[in-house]
């Protein structure tokens, strides 16, 4: 058990300490504001204040964990044994930076509360982030800091526990367009046919006709192939289906289509199935609840996991809506077009609402790889070279690799045959 003495215990303080010490390192922690408790404690202990009490393990605290709301922060990147860090602390501190304040900054997505220019879909752009601007996006910084912190404690205390968690790999199949041509109804099919014809996209015209006549299978309909692939590579796999009415940004098959409904039920026999909420549901809490209930009714199981269309997370509103809709876990924390760690970690964590200054009961599972971020590569080797770097970084800290692939891309066969790459990816990163 690690005792942490501080001058003030706040929600930010307890949230951060528990995530780093218990959530990542598996070290039980207790807190105290009484000097006499610190002196009496015979086990591992540290002080987290502005000044040390004596010659103990001391981390000089930044003000961030003792404030409320948002303030302008001057952040400069430093170095800790080869690992980038920020919120430097000075010579008297046992660590060269405030590991706890820096971790809270990343976990809470503090920078996403600050003024920024959103992209065309209303999302926080990766290029606005501290990690992207400083070339840190591919590093699970919080986990790296935590393991170095654990080693620093072990160097000081003989009885500091050093439990090791296990590396894990989760594959997410995101289904917002289950079929390219099939099951779309007469009007939508004819409209698509004439648009393709008018644009001289003759390959699509022939493929559309071949699917309509039953000569070929729809290129996006690879679900049973994926089920068989996952049987051969037994990693944790989750299918997120959009189950929404047609709209400008949501153009999947109608949830009333019996063949589409049968497909979802068939996949649910072999894998976890949950909700990929529509773009409209992101903005409409009642619609979010309706989509959740409809999918749960179809598969006869409760829906607890969520993903948001286009990975659009507007903090804190999006997560508040998910909590009110009684989701327990979300898998949207990441960037669509950039590889890496949006929240600086490869460990699930609970959402902290800065406006309310409280930890919320929604567990966030960050993903590191989205398939759209891989489409700029022309060769399979280039893709694996990119992901290998992430994999090595995650393995060093026994973290979780979460990837997001769409059935759409897995149905494409251009310079890269994506379904083959996906199979190789499962083999390569499953341990």
C-alpha positions in Angstrom: 0.0 0.0 0.0 1.3 3.4 -1.0 0.5 6.4 1.2 0.3 9.8 -0.6 0.4 12.9 1.6 -0.9 16.1 0.2 -2.2 19.4 1.4 -5.7 19.1 -0.2 -7.6 16.1 -1.5 -9.7 16.9 -4.5 -11.8 14.9 -7.0 -9.0 15.5 -9.7 -6.4 14.3 -7.2 -8.1 11.0 -6.3 -9.2 10.3 -9.9 -5.6 10.6 -11.2 -3.9 8.8 -8.4 -6.3 5.8 -8.7 -5.9 5.6 -12.4 -2.1 5.7 -12.4 -1.4 3.7 -9.2 -4.3 1.2 -9.2 -5.6 1.2 -12.8 -2.2 0.9 -14.4 0.3 -0.3 -11.8 -2.0 -2.3 -9.5 -0.7 -0.5 -6.4 -3.2 0.2 -3.7 -3.2 3.8 -2.5 -4.4 5.8 0.4 -4.4 9.5 0.9 -3.9 11.8 3.9 -3.6 15.5 4.7 -2.2 14.9 8.2 1.5 15.1 8.7 1.3 12.7 11.7 -0.2 10.0 9.5 2.7 10.4 7.1 5.3 10.2 9.8 3.7 7.1 11.4 3.3 5.2 8.2 6.1 2.5 7.9 5.4 1.4 4.3 6.0 3.2 1.0 5.0 6.8 1.1 5.4 10.0 -0.9 4.5 13.7 -0.5 2.7 15.6 -3.2 2.9 19.2 -2.2 4.8 22.4 -2.9 7.5 21.7 -0.3 8.9 18.4 1.1 8.5 17.6 4.8 12.0 16.0 5.2 14.0 13.9 2.8 11.1 11.7 1.6 10.1 10.7 -1.9 8.7 14.1 -2.9 6.9 15.2 -6.1 6.4 19.0 -6.3 2.8 19.6 -7.3 1.5 21.7 -10.1 -1.7 23.6 -9.3 -3.7 21.7 -11.9 -5.1 19.0 -9.6 -6.2 21.6 -7.0 -8.0 24.0 -9.3 -11.5 24.0 -10.7 -12.5 24.7 -14.3 -10.2 25.5 -17.2 -7.2 27.9 -17.2 -4.6 28.9 -19.7 -1.6 26.6 -19.3 2.0 27.2 -20.5 3.2 23.8 -21.5 6.8 23.1 -22.4 8.1 19.6 -23.3 11.0 18.3 -21.2 12.7 14.9 -20.8 12.7 12.1 -18.2 15.2 9.4 -18.9 14.5 9.6 -22.6 10.7 9.9 -22.2 9.0 13.3 -23.1 7.2 15.0 -20.2 5.8 18.3 -19.2 5.0 20.4 -16.0 8.6 20.4 -14.9 9.1 20.5 -11.1 12.7 21.6 -10.3 15.7 20.0 -8.6 14.2 19.2 -5.2 11.5 16.9 -6.6 12.2 13.2 -6.9 10.8 13.3 -10.4 11.6 16.0 -12.9 8.0 16.7 -13.6 4.5 16.5 -12.1 3.5 13.0 -13.4 0.0 13.4 -11.9 -0.9 16.8 -13.3 0.4 15.8 -16.7 -1.6 12.6 -16.7 -4.7 14.4 -15.7 -4.2 16.9 -18.5 -4.2 14.0 -21.0 -6.8 11.8 -19.5 -9.4 14.5 -18.9 -8.9 15.8 -22.5 -8.3 19.2 -20.8 -7.3 20.7 -24.1 -10.6 19.8 -25.7 -12.4 22.1 -23.3 -10.2 24.9 -24.4 -11.0 27.1 -27.4 -10.2 25.4 -30.7 -11.2 25.3 -34.3 -13.3 22.1 -35.1 -13.1 20.3 -38.4 -15.9 20.1 -41.0 -17.8 17.4 -38.9 -17.5 19.3 -35.7 -14.7 17.2 -34.2 -11.6 18.1 -32.2 -8.8 17.9 -34.8 -5.7 15.8 -34.0 -3.5 18.6 -35.3 -4.8 20.8 -32.5 -3.5 18.4 -29.8 -0.4 18.8 -27.7 0.7 15.3 -28.6 0.5 15.9 -32.4 2.2 19.2 -32.3 5.1 17.7 -30.4 5.4 14.4 -32.2 4.1 12.4 -29.2 0.9 10.9 -30.6 2.3 7.4 -31.0 3.5 7.1 -27.4 1.3 5.8 -24.6 2.9 8.5 -22.4 0.9 7.9 -19.3 1.6 4.2 -19.2 5.3 4.9 -19.9 5.4 7.5 -17.1 3.6 5.1 -14.7 6.1 2.2 -15.2 9.1 4.6 -14.8 7.4 5.9 -11.6 7.0 2.4 -10.3 10.7 1.7 -10.9 11.6 4.9 -9.1 9.5 3.8 -6.1 11.1 0.3 -6.2 14.5 1.9 -6.1 13.5 3.8 -2.9 11.3 1.2 -1.2 12.1 -2.5 -0.9 8.5 -3.6 -0.5 6.8 -1.7 -3.3 4.6 -4.2 -5.2 5.4 -4.7 -8.9 2.4 -6.7 -10.3 2.4 -7.0 -14.1 -0.8 -6.9 -16.2 -1.1 -8.6 -19.5 -1.0 -7.2 -23.0 -4.3 -7.5 -24.8 -5.6 -7.0 -28.3 -9.1 -6.0 -29.2 -10.4 -5.8 -32.8 -13.4 -3.7 -33.5 -15.4 -4.0 -36.7 -17.4 -0.8 -37.3 -20.4 -1.3 -39.5 -22.0 2.0 -40.6 -22.5 0.8 -44.2 -23.2 -2.9 -44.2 -23.8 -3.2 -47.9 -22.7 -1.2 -50.9 -25.5 -2.2 -53.2 -27.8 -4.8 -51.7 -30.9 -4.3 -49.5 -31.2 -0.6 -50.3 -34.7 -0.6 -51.8 -35.8 0.2 -55.3 -35.7 4.0 -55.1 -32.2 4.2 -53.5 -30.8 1.5 -55.8 -32.1 3.2 -59.0 -30.9 6.6 -57.7 -27.4 5.1 -57.1 -27.4 3.4 -60.5 -28.1 6.6 -62.4 -25.6 8.6 -60.4 -22.9 6.1 -61.2 -23.9 6.0 -64.8 -24.0 9.7 -65.1 -20.6 10.0 -63.5 -19.2 7.3 -65.9 -18.3 5.0 -63.0 -18.8 2.0 -65.2 -17.1 -0.5 -62.8 -19.6 0.4 -60.1 -22.4 0.1 -62.6 -21.4 -3.4 -63.5 -20.8 -4.4 -59.9 -24.2 -3.0 -58.9 -25.9 -4.9 -61.6 -24.0 -8.1 -60.8 -25.1 -7.8 -57.1 -28.6 -7.0 -58.1 -28.9 -10.0 -60.3 -27.3 -12.3 -57.7 -24.2 -13.1 -59.8 -21.9 -11.6 -57.2 -22.0 -11.0 -53.5 -22.0 -7.4 -52.2 -18.4 -6.3 -51.7 -19.1 -5.1 -48.2 -20.9 -8.3 -47.1 -17.8 -10.0 -45.6 -19.4 -10.8 -42.2 -19.3 -14.5 -42.3 -15.8 -14.4 -43.6 -14.8 -12.3 -40.6 -16.6 -14.7 -38.3 -14.5 -17.5 -39.7 -11.3 -15.5 -39.5 -12.0 -14.7 -35.8 -12.6 -18.3 -35.0 -9.0 -19.0 -36.2 -7.6 -16.1 -34.3 -9.4 -16.0 -30.9 -8.8 -12.4 -29.9 -11.5 -10.2 -28.4 -13.7 -9.0 -31.3 -16.6 -6.6 -31.3 -19.0 -5.6 -34.1 -20.6 -2.2 -33.8 -23.7 -1.9 -36.1 -25.4 1.3 -37.0 -29.1 0.8 -36.5 -30.6 4.1 -37.6 -32.9 5.7 -40.0 -31.6 7.3 -43.2 -30.2 10.8 -43.0 -27.5 13.0 -44.6 -24.7 11.4 -42.7 -26.3 8.0 -41.9 -26.9 5.9 -45.0 -26.9 2.4 -43.8 -29.6 -0.2 -44.6 -33.0 0.5 -43.0 -33.3 -1.1 -39.5 -36.7 -2.5 -40.7 -35.1 -4.6 -43.5 -35.5 -8.2 -42.5 -32.4 -9.4 -44.2 -30.3 -6.8 -42.4 -31.9 -7.7 -39.1 -31.1 -11.4 -39.7 -27.5 -10.5 -40.5 -27.1 -8.7 -37.2 -28.6 -11.6 -35.3 -26.4 -14.1 -37.1 -23.2 -12.1 -36.2 -24.4 -11.8 -32.6 -24.4 -15.6 -32.4 -20.6 -15.5 -32.7 -19.4 -12.2 -31.4 -20.2 -9.2 -29.2 -22.6 -6.9 -31.0 -23.2 -3.3 -29.9 -24.3 0.1 -31.2 -22.5 2.4 -33.6 -24.6 5.4 -32.8 -25.7 7.5 -35.8 -24.5 11.1 -36.5 -28.0 12.4 -35.6 -28.1 10.4 -32.3 -24.8 12.1 -31.2 -26.8 15.3 -31.2 -30.2 13.9 -30.0 -30.2 12.0 -26.7 -33.7 10.6 -27.2 -32.7 9.2 -30.6 -29.7 7.7 -29.0 -31.8 5.9 -26.4 -34.2 4.8 -29.2 -31.4 3.2 -31.3 -30.0 1.5 -28.3 -33.4 0.0 -27.3 -34.1 -1.1 -30.9 -30.8 -3.0 -31.3 -31.1 -4.5 -27.8 -34.6 -5.7 -28.7 -33.4 -7.3 -31.9 -30.5 -9.3 -30.4 -32.2 -9.9 -27.0 -29.2 -8.7 -25.1 -28.5 -5.4 -23.2 -26.5 -2.9 -25.1 -23.7 -1.4 -22.9 -21.0 -0.5 -25.4 -21.0 2.5 -27.8 -19.2 4.0 -30.7 -20.0 7.4 -32.3 -20.3 8.1 -36.0 -17.1 9.5 -37.4 -15.5 9.2 -34.0 -17.1 12.4 -33.1 -16.6 13.0 -29.3 -17.5 16.5 -28.2 -16.4 16.6 -24.5 -18.3 16.7 -22.2 -21.7 16.7 -24.0 -21.2 13.4 -25.9 -20.2 11.4 -22.8 -22.9 12.9 -20.7 -25.5 11.7 -23.2 -24.0 8.2 -23.3 -24.2 8.1 -19.5 -27.8 9.2 -19.5 -28.5 6.6 -22.1 -27.0 4.0 -19.7 -24.0 3.0 -21.7 -21.2 1.7 -19.5 -18.3 1.7 -22.0 -17.3 3.7 -25.1 -14.8 2.9 -27.8 -14.6 6.2 -29.7 -11.6 7.8 -28.1 -9.1 8.1 -31.0 -8.5 9.9 -34.2 -9.9 8.8 -37.6 -7.0 9.9 -39.7 -4.1 9.7 -37.3 -2.4 6.7 -35.7 -1.9 7.0 -32.0 -3.3 7.8 -28.5 -5.7 10.7 -28.3 -5.7 10.5 -24.5 -2.1 9.6 -24.1 -2.8 6.1 -22.8 -3.3 2.5 -23.9 -5.3 1.7 -20.7 -9.1 2.1 -20.3 -10.0 4.9 -18.0 -13.2 6.6 -16.6 -14.4 9.9 -18.0 -13.7 12.8 -15.8 -16.1 15.7 -16.3 -14.2 18.9 -15.7 -17.3 21.1 -15.7 -18.9 19.1 -12.9 -15.5 18.2 -11.3 -16.5 14.5 -10.9 -15.5 11.1 -12.2 -18.4 9.7 -14.3 -19.4 6.0 -14.5 -18.4 5.6 -18.2 -15.3 3.7 -19.0 -13.4 4.9 -22.1 -11.5 2.4 -24.2 -9.0 4.3 -26.4 -8.2 2.9 -29.8 -4.8 3.4 -31.5 -5.4 2.4 -35.1 -8.3 3.4 -37.4 -8.4 1.9 -40.8 -8.9 5.2 -42.6 -5.5 6.3 -41.2 -3.9 3.5 -43.1 -5.4 4.2 -46.6 -2.5 6.5 -47.6 -0.2 3.5 -47.7 0.4 1.7 -50.9 2.0 -1.5 -49.6 1.2 -3.9 -46.8 4.7 -3.6 -45.5 4.3 0.1 -44.9 1.2 -0.5 -42.9 2.9 -3.0 -40.6 5.9 -0.9 -40.2 3.7 1.9 -38.9 1.7 -0.4 -36.5 4.8 -2.3 -35.3 6.0 0.9 -33.6 2.7 1.2 -31.7 2.7 -2.5 -30.9 6.2 -2.4 -29.4 5.3 0.7 -27.3 2.2 -1.0 -26.0 3.9 -4.3 -25.2 6.6 -2.5 -23.1 3.8 -1.3 -20.8 1.6 -4.4 -21.0 -1.2 -2.2 -22.4 -4.1 -2.8 -24.8 -4.0 -2.5 -28.6 -7.4 -1.6 -29.9 -7.9 -1.4 -33.7 -10.9 -0.2 -35.6 -11.7 -1.6 -39.1 -14.8 -1.2 -41.2 -16.4 -3.9 -43.3 -16.3 -1.3 -46.1 -12.5 -1.1 -46.3 -12.2 -4.9 -45.8 -14.2 -5.3 -48.9 -11.9 -3.1 -51.0 -9.2 -4.7 -53.3 -7.0 -2.0 -54.7 -3.2 -1.8 -54.2 -3.8 -3.5 -50.8 -6.2 -6.4 -50.4 -7.4 -5.3 -47.0 -9.1 -8.5 -45.8 -5.7 -10.3 -46.3 -3.9 -7.6 -44.4 -6.5 -7.8 -41.6 -5.8 -11.6 -41.2 -2.1 -11.0 -41.1 -2.6 -8.3 -38.5 -4.5 -10.7 -36.3 -1.7 -13.2 -36.5 1.0 -10.6 -36.0 -0.3 -8.9 -32.9 -2.1 -11.7 -31.1 -0.1 -13.0 -28.2 
